[in-house]
């Protein structure tokens, strides 16, 4: 009997220890969700030299500047980062440096990596690469040019989700570039069939009427980022979680303040802080992104004047407009 009592005591102690000190959870979309910060996430540029090669020292400095400025997340290798022009090896270099400057230094900054292309097999390859370098989530744009149906979109995302279940997915809807508009009903379809790995969406239509139905259909824990700086603060005031911002490249501190006020539902403070940036929001799209923002960063002395074809350096007729907007915002 004493042996039995002793055994029961050991089991009880072990159970109590297990309850108080559970083993580390394996990586999943539900555990990774907590690593994603609401607020201002920068759609980060990829600095280049005039020759077109990567400027890694400038990239490190940009990362450090965003940490100092309170930027809540980095979206790397997206449209603004000229990802479509980068080789697999160049992507690897960018991700390696990002990990060194953010994760290895324990900064509380989310890392979202653009891994979307028209080909799901390539998306899978890029997502596995992002996972290797401690990405918190992938940002996967709708397949461009081919105009898939809702079923085609579901199949595309399902294939990626099944192949890389450890890396949460943020959907990306930007029909002005892709020719494919992922409606709220399709977002819900994908979320329902792919499960918790689909953790949110970057909604870049500027259509504020989509915030409420997407939240309603996908749940309050489904995160929503605006991809449109001009309407981003209103997007958050209506229930969104943040913005993936081009403007944050040149005004990280200001965008952080605006998003914090929007998340606090302080409309008057949002309007006050955002007033000076209206011209910047507009002029950073006077030509195709990232042409104006890379010129602006060059004007600020933060990067060289490097960009890859078929994109070109900002045409001279737009210089004055962008410079004026930066000056009025107190950036220059």
Secondary structure, 3 states (H helix, E strand, C coil): CHHHHHHHHHHHHHHHHHHHCCCCCCCCHHHHHHHCCCEEEEECCCCECCCCCECHHHHHHHHHHHHHHCCCEEEECCCCCCHHHCCHHHHHHHHHHHHHHCCCCCCCCEEEEECCCCCHHHHHHHHHHHHHCCCCEEEEECCCCCCCCHHHHHHHHHHHHHHCCCCCEEEEECHHHHCCCCCHHHHHHHHHHHHHHEEEEEECCCCCCHHHHHHHHHCCCCEEEECCHHHHHHHHHCCCCEEEECHHHCCHHHHHHHHHHHHCCCHHHHHHHHHHHHHHHHHCCCCCCCHHHHHHHHHCCCCCCCCCCCCCCCCHHHHHHHHHHHHHCCCC
